[in-house]
């Protein structure tokens, strides 16, 4: 019984070493190909599409990943896979609260200030384009109207504000001081055809100042209970707007409530993304394990025969297993097993370890060996490797405890082989 137990221990060491090598190879491949980052991006894109639709989701995804908070999470230690192609610099992990904060921040920018800034940039790129000049005129009028509305609502909005009260009043006062400049810019914008950009420079500065003030005011209003409903109503994407109205409308909810709901939906979505990544790595692990088994001729049948016939190898593998079972540190156990890979019964010339060259040649020339046992042995090795190193570590510990209970070889002869 102890003899067969030692063979089982040798095979478990064989599978454990193969699992560690293949896992390291798949992890390296995952890093090079940025699988985690790309899978995460696909999952975020899928979630954003549920808010903005297929077409709007793509644009929203690009804005999401261009946000400062996301760039801060990206890995900048080295070049990504095929620099300039793909998304090698995307983060491989996004906390739920960061996702919610970024999405709310992007949505909050969909207001008159953002539209005016965009229209101003478009006209600056083509100052002779009358259509862009008209778009700039309309955007400026909308921004001016928003500033007037906020000025009129200042007393009401201040009632719901806490820390932002002083800053809000200061921004309103700054907007009031811009009144004359805004009026002059409106007069200049009424002209047709469009003026020379140099002559419009002062009015452009007024427009940018108005953009900045509106952005500050809108952010403070959105954080107030009175402005939360207005924030929800002006969201661009229908599904996100519906979610925001439902969340913020209940018991006068705040933006913190909306962020919490978005974070919850993100966590639910990431559970599915984890499944995508796991299936991808399982397929990759099987293919890498099968390739390694074929290249190294790591056939489980060949390994079993050699371990059965080579007493010294069997004893070496059992001794290695005993050292692994006694080592409490998982990293050191992995290093120790990986260092024993050269001693494993793998390779195309390994049959000469237990038989003469003529018998080995006869064995290799057998049709059953070539077309059945070898492919089947590689397949079994690949499937066993997919189970993973943790399983084989546990199996090895169990077998070593069983062996320590007294089921050990009774004599030197039972090892089934003499010293070379």
C-alpha positions as CSV (number, residue, x, y, z in Angstrom):
1,X,0.0,0.0,0.0
2,X,2.8,2.4,0.8
3,X,4.4,1.7,-2.6
4,X,1.3,2.9,-4.4
5,X,0.9,5.8,-2.0
6,X,4.4,7.0,-2.9
7,X,3.5,6.8,-6.6
8,X,0.3,8.9,-6.0
9,X,2.5,11.4,-4.1
10,X,4.9,11.6,-7.0
11,X,2.1,12.2,-9.4
12,X,0.6,14.9,-7.2
13,X,4.0,16.7,-7.1
14,X,4.0,16.3,-10.9
15,X,0.6,18.0,-11.3
16,X,1.5,20.6,-8.7
17,X,4.6,21.7,-10.5
18,X,2.8,21.8,-13.8
19,X,0.1,23.9,-12.3
20,X,2.5,26.4,-10.8
21,X,4.4,26.8,-14.1
22,X,1.2,27.2,-16.2
23,X,-0.3,29.6,-13.7
24,X,2.8,31.8,-13.9
25,X,2.7,31.7,-17.7
26,X,-1.0,32.6,-17.8
27,X,-0.5,35.5,-15.3
28,X,2.4,36.8,-17.4
29,X,0.2,36.6,-20.5
30,X,-2.6,38.3,-18.7
31,X,-0.3,41.2,-17.8
32,X,1.1,41.6,-21.3
33,X,-2.3,41.5,-22.9
34,X,-4.0,43.6,-20.2
35,X,-6.8,41.2,-19.8
36,X,-8.0,42.5,-16.5
37,X,-8.1,46.1,-17.7
38,X,-9.8,45.3,-21.0
39,X,-12.4,43.0,-19.4
40,X,-13.1,45.8,-16.8
41,X,-13.5,48.3,-19.6
42,X,-15.9,46.0,-21.4
43,X,-17.9,45.6,-18.2
44,X,-18.0,49.4,-17.6
45,X,-19.0,50.0,-21.2
46,X,-21.8,47.4,-20.9
47,X,-23.1,49.2,-17.7
48,X,-22.9,52.7,-19.3
49,X,-24.7,51.4,-22.4
50,X,-27.6,50.5,-20.1
51,X,-27.8,54.2,-19.1
52,X,-27.0,55.8,-22.4
53,X,-27.9,53.3,-25.2
54,X,-25.5,51.7,-27.6
55,X,-24.4,54.9,-29.4
56,X,-24.4,57.2,-26.4
57,X,-22.7,54.6,-24.3
58,X,-19.5,54.7,-26.4
59,X,-19.1,58.4,-26.0
60,X,-19.9,58.2,-22.3
61,X,-17.3,55.5,-21.9
62,X,-14.6,57.6,-23.6
63,X,-15.5,60.6,-21.3
64,X,-15.5,58.2,-18.3
65,X,-12.0,56.9,-18.9
66,X,-10.7,60.4,-19.7
67,X,-11.7,61.6,-16.2
68,X,-8.9,62.7,-13.9
69,X,-9.9,60.2,-11.2
70,X,-9.6,57.3,-13.6
71,X,-6.3,58.4,-15.0
72,X,-5.0,58.4,-11.4
73,X,-5.9,54.7,-11.1
74,X,-4.1,53.7,-14.4
75,X,-0.8,51.7,-14.2
76,X,1.9,54.0,-15.6
77,X,4.9,51.8,-14.7
78,X,5.6,50.7,-18.3
79,X,4.2,50.6,-21.9
80,X,1.0,48.7,-22.5
81,X,0.5,46.0,-25.1
82,X,1.1,47.6,-28.5
83,X,1.5,51.2,-27.3
84,X,-0.9,53.4,-29.1
85,X,-3.3,50.6,-29.9
86,X,-5.9,49.3,-27.4
87,X,-6.2,50.4,-23.9
88,X,-3.0,49.2,-22.2
89,X,-3.0,52.1,-19.7
90,X,-6.5,51.6,-18.4
91,X,-6.9,50.7,-14.7
92,X,-7.4,47.0,-13.8
93,X,-9.5,47.9,-10.8
94,X,-12.0,50.6,-10.1
95,X,-13.6,51.1,-6.7
96,X,-17.3,51.4,-6.7
97,X,-17.3,54.8,-5.0
98,X,-14.9,56.1,-7.7
99,X,-17.2,54.9,-10.5
100,X,-20.2,56.6,-8.9
101,X,-18.2,59.9,-8.3
102,X,-16.9,60.0,-11.8
103,X,-20.3,59.3,-13.4
104,X,-22.0,61.9,-11.3
105,X,-19.3,64.4,-12.1
106,X,-19.6,63.8,-15.9
107,X,-23.4,64.1,-15.7
108,X,-23.1,67.3,-13.8
109,X,-21.1,68.9,-16.6
110,X,-24.0,68.5,-19.1
111,X,-25.2,72.0,-18.6
112,X,-25.1,75.5,-20.1
113,X,-21.5,76.0,-19.0
114,X,-20.3,72.8,-20.8
115,X,-22.3,73.6,-23.9
116,X,-20.9,77.2,-24.0
117,X,-17.3,76.0,-23.6
118,X,-17.8,73.4,-26.3
119,X,-19.4,75.9,-28.7
120,X,-16.6,78.4,-28.1
121,X,-13.9,75.7,-28.9
122,X,-15.7,74.7,-32.1
123,X,-16.0,78.3,-33.3
124,X,-12.4,79.0,-32.4
125,X,-11.3,76.1,-34.6
126,X,-13.3,77.5,-37.6
127,X,-13.9,81.2,-37.0
128,X,-15.4,81.7,-40.5
129,X,-18.1,79.1,-40.1
130,X,-21.4,80.9,-39.7
131,X,-23.2,77.8,-38.3
132,X,-20.7,77.5,-35.5
133,X,-21.0,81.2,-34.8
134,X,-24.8,80.8,-34.4
135,X,-24.3,77.8,-32.1
136,X,-21.9,79.9,-30.0
137,X,-24.5,82.7,-29.9
138,X,-27.3,80.3,-28.7
139,X,-25.0,78.7,-26.1
140,X,-24.0,82.1,-24.7
141,X,-27.7,83.1,-24.5
142,X,-28.5,79.9,-22.6
143,X,-25.6,80.4,-20.2
144,X,-26.6,84.0,-19.6
145,X,-30.2,82.9,-18.9
146,X,-28.9,80.2,-16.5
147,X,-26.8,82.8,-14.6
148,X,-29.9,85.1,-14.3
149,X,-32.0,82.2,-13.0
150,X,-29.5,81.3,-10.4
151,X,-29.2,84.9,-9.3
152,X,-32.9,85.1,-8.8
153,X,-33.0,81.8,-6.8
154,X,-30.1,82.7,-4.5
155,X,-32.2,83.2,-1.4
156,X,-34.1,79.9,-1.9
157,X,-30.9,77.9,-2.7
158,X,-29.0,79.3,0.3
159,X,-31.6,77.8,2.7
160,X,-30.6,74.2,1.7
161,X,-26.8,74.9,1.6
162,X,-24.4,74.3,4.4
163,X,-20.7,74.6,3.8
164,X,-21.2,76.1,0.3
165,X,-23.2,79.2,1.4
166,X,-20.3,81.7,1.4
167,X,-18.8,80.4,-1.8
168,X,-22.2,80.4,-3.6
169,X,-22.8,84.0,-2.6
170,X,-19.3,85.0,-3.8
171,X,-19.9,83.3,-7.2
172,X,-23.2,85.0,-7.6
173,X,-21.6,88.4,-6.8
174,X,-18.9,87.7,-9.3
175,X,-21.5,86.9,-11.9
176,X,-23.3,90.2,-11.1
177,X,-20.0,92.1,-11.6
178,X,-19.7,90.5,-15.1
179,X,-23.1,91.9,-16.1
180,X,-21.8,94.7,-18.3
181,X,-19.2,92.5,-20.0
182,X,-21.9,89.9,-20.6
183,X,-24.1,92.5,-22.2
184,X,-21.3,93.7,-24.5
185,X,-20.5,90.1,-25.5
186,X,-24.2,89.5,-26.3
187,X,-24.1,92.6,-28.6
188,X,-21.0,91.3,-30.3
189,X,-22.5,87.9,-30.8
190,X,-25.6,89.5,-32.5
191,X,-23.4,90.6,-35.3
192,X,-23.3,88.8,-38.7
193,X,-21.0,87.8,-40.3
194,X,-18.7,86.4,-37.5
195,X,-16.1,88.9,-36.4
196,X,-12.3,88.4,-36.6
197,X,-11.2,86.2,-33.6
198,X,-8.7,89.0,-32.5
199,X,-11.6,91.5,-32.2
200,X,-13.6,89.0,-30.2
201,X,-10.8,88.1,-27.8
202,X,-12.1,90.3,-24.9
203,X,-15.6,88.8,-25.3
204,X,-14.2,85.3,-25.5
205,X,-12.5,86.0,-22.1
206,X,-15.9,87.0,-20.7
207,X,-17.5,83.8,-22.1
208,X,-14.8,81.7,-20.4
209,X,-15.3,83.6,-17.1
210,X,-19.0,82.9,-17.3
211,X,-18.3,79.2,-18.0
212,X,-16.1,79.0,-14.9
213,X,-18.6,80.7,-12.7
214,X,-21.6,78.7,-13.9
215,X,-19.6,75.4,-13.4
216,X,-18.9,76.4,-9.8
217,X,-22.5,77.5,-9.2
218,X,-24.0,74.4,-10.7
219,X,-21.8,72.1,-8.6
220,X,-22.8,73.9,-5.4
221,X,-26.5,73.8,-6.4
222,X,-26.3,70.1,-7.3
223,X,-25.0,69.4,-3.8
224,X,-28.0,71.1,-2.2
225,X,-31.3,69.4,-1.7
226,X,-33.2,72.1,-3.6
227,X,-30.9,71.7,-6.6
228,X,-30.8,67.9,-6.7
229,X,-34.0,67.6,-8.5
230,X,-32.8,70.1,-11.1
231,X,-29.6,68.1,-11.6
232,X,-31.6,64.9,-12.3
233,X,-34.0,66.7,-14.7
234,X,-31.2,68.0,-16.9
235,X,-29.3,64.7,-17.3
236,X,-28.7,63.8,-20.9
237,X,-29.2,60.1,-20.9
238,X,-32.8,58.9,-20.4
239,X,-32.1,55.8,-18.2
240,X,-29.6,57.7,-16.0
241,X,-32.1,60.5,-15.7
242,X,-34.9,58.2,-14.7
243,X,-32.6,56.5,-12.1
244,X,-31.6,59.9,-10.7
245,X,-35.1,61.3,-10.5
246,X,-36.3,58.1,-8.8
247,X,-33.4,58.2,-6.3
248,X,-33.3,62.0,-5.7
249,X,-37.1,62.4,-5.6
250,X,-37.5,59.9,-2.8
251,X,-37.5,61.7,0.6
252,X,-35.6,64.7,-0.9
253,X,-32.6,62.5,-1.6
254,X,-29.1,64.1,-2.1
255,X,-26.4,63.3,-4.6
256,X,-24.8,61.0,-2.0
257,X,-27.9,58.8,-2.3
258,X,-27.5,58.7,-6.1
259,X,-23.8,57.9,-5.8
260,X,-24.7,55.0,-3.4
261,X,-27.2,53.6,-5.9
262,X,-24.7,53.9,-8.8
263,X,-22.1,52.2,-6.6
264,X,-24.5,49.3,-5.9
265,X,-25.3,48.8,-9.5
266,X,-21.6,48.9,-10.3
267,X,-20.9,46.1,-7.8
268,X,-23.7,44.0,-9.3
269,X,-22.2,44.5,-12.7
270,X,-18.7,43.7,-11.6
271,X,-19.9,40.3,-10.3
272,X,-20.7,39.4,-13.9
273,X,-17.4,40.8,-15.2
274,X,-15.5,38.6,-12.7
275,X,-17.3,35.6,-14.4
276,X,-16.2,36.8,-17.8
277,X,-12.6,37.1,-16.7
278,X,-12.6,33.7,-14.9
279,X,-13.9,32.0,-18.1
280,X,-11.3,33.7,-20.2
281,X,-8.5,32.6,-17.9
282,X,-9.8,29.1,-17.7
283,X,-9.7,28.7,-21.5
284,X,-6.2,30.3,-21.5
285,X,-5.0,28.0,-18.7
286,X,-6.2,24.9,-20.6
287,X,-4.6,26.0,-23.9
288,X,-1.3,26.9,-22.2
289,X,-1.3,23.7,-20.2
290,X,-2.0,21.6,-23.3
291,X,0.8,23.3,-25.2
292,X,3.2,22.9,-22.3
293,X,2.3,19.2,-22.1
294,X,2.8,18.6,-25.8
295,X,6.1,20.5,-26.0
296,X,7.6,19.0,-22.8
297,X,5.9,15.6,-23.4
298,X,4.4,15.9,-19.9
299,X,2.2,12.8,-20.3
300,X,0.7,11.6,-17.1
301,X,1.0,8.0,-18.3
302,X,4.7,8.3,-19.0
303,X,5.2,10.1,-15.6
304,X,3.3,7.3,-13.8
305,X,5.4,4.6,-15.5
306,X,8.7,6.3,-14.7
307,X,7.7,7.0,-11.1
308,X,6.7,3.4,-10.8
309,X,9.9,2.0,-12.2
310,X,12.5,4.6,-10.9
311,X,12.8,4.1,-7.2
312,X,15.3,6.9,-6.7
313,X,13.1,9.4,-8.5
314,X,10.1,8.2,-6.5
315,X,12.1,8.7,-3.3
316,X,13.2,12.2,-4.4
317,X,9.7,13.3,-5.1
318,X,8.4,11.9,-1.8
319,X,11.2,13.8,0.1
320,X,10.3,17.0,-1.8
321,X,6.7,16.5,-0.9
322,X,7.6,16.1,2.8
323,X,9.5,19.4,2.7
324,X,6.6,21.1,1.0
325,X,4.1,19.8,3.5
326,X,6.2,21.1,6.4
327,X,6.7,24.6,4.9
328,X,3.9,27.0,6.2
329,X,4.7,29.8,3.8
330,X,2.8,29.4,0.5
331,X,5.3,31.5,-1.5
332,X,8.2,29.4,-0.3
333,X,6.3,26.2,-1.1
334,X,5.7,27.4,-4.6
335,X,9.4,28.3,-5.1
336,X,10.5,24.9,-3.8
337,X,8.2,23.0,-6.1
338,X,9.1,25.1,-9.1
339,X,12.8,24.4,-8.5
340,X,12.0,20.7,-8.8
341,X,10.6,21.0,-12.4
342,X,13.9,19.8,-14.1
343,X,13.7,16.5,-12.0
344,X,10.1,15.8,-13.2
345,X,9.5,12.7,-15.4
346,X,8.9,14.9,-18.5
347,X,10.6,15.2,-21.9
348,X,10.9,13.1,-25.0
349,X,13.9,11.0,-23.9
350,X,12.7,10.1,-20.5
351,X,11.8,6.5,-21.2
352,X,15.6,5.7,-21.3
353,X,15.6,6.4,-17.6
354,X,13.8,3.1,-16.9
355,X,14.6,0.9,-20.0
356,X,17.3,0.4,-22.6
357,X,17.3,2.4,-25.8
358,X,16.1,-0.5,-27.9
359,X,13.1,-1.1,-25.7
360,X,12.5,2.7,-25.6
361,X,12.5,2.9,-29.4
362,X,10.0,-0.1,-29.6
363,X,7.8,1.7,-27.1
364,X,7.9,5.0,-29.1
365,X,7.2,3.2,-32.4
366,X,4.0,1.6,-31.0
367,X,0.9,3.0,-32.9
368,X,-1.1,2.9,-29.7
369,X,1.6,5.0,-27.9
370,X,1.8,7.5,-30.7
371,X,-1.8,8.0,-31.6
372,X,-3.6,7.2,-28.3
373,X,-1.6,7.2,-25.1
374,X,0.5,10.3,-25.8
375,X,-2.4,12.6,-26.8
376,X,-4.6,11.2,-24.0
377,X,-1.8,11.7,-21.5
378,X,-1.3,15.3,-22.6
379,X,-5.0,15.9,-22.3
380,X,-5.3,14.4,-18.8
381,X,-2.2,16.5,-17.7
382,X,-3.8,19.7,-19.1
383,X,-7.2,19.0,-17.4
384,X,-5.5,18.2,-14.1
385,X,-3.4,21.4,-14.3
386,X,-6.6,23.4,-14.8
387,X,-7.7,22.4,-11.3
388,X,-5.1,24.7,-9.9
389,X,-2.1,24.6,-7.5
390,X,-4.2,25.2,-4.3
391,X,-6.1,21.9,-4.9
392,X,-2.9,19.9,-5.4
393,X,-1.2,21.5,-2.3
394,X,-4.2,20.3,-0.3
395,X,-4.1,16.9,-1.9
396,X,-0.4,16.6,-1.2
397,X,-0.8,17.5,2.5
398,X,-3.6,14.9,2.8
399,X,-1.4,12.2,1.3
400,X,1.6,13.1,3.4
401,X,-0.6,12.9,6.6
402,X,-1.8,9.5,5.4
403,X,1.7,8.4,4.8
404,X,2.9,9.6,8.2
405,X,0.1,7.5,9.8
406,X,2.2,4.4,9.0
407,X,1.5,3.5,5.4
408,X,5.1,3.7,4.2
409,X,7.2,1.3,2.1
410,X,8.2,-1.7,4.2
411,X,11.6,-2.3,2.6
412,X,14.1,-0.9,0.2
413,X,13.1,-3.5,-2.4
414,X,9.5,-2.3,-2.4
415,X,10.6,0.9,-4.0
416,X,10.7,-1.0,-7.3
417,X,14.1,-0.1,-8.6
418,X,17.8,-0.3,-7.8
419,X,20.3,2.5,-7.6
420,X,21.9,3.2,-10.9
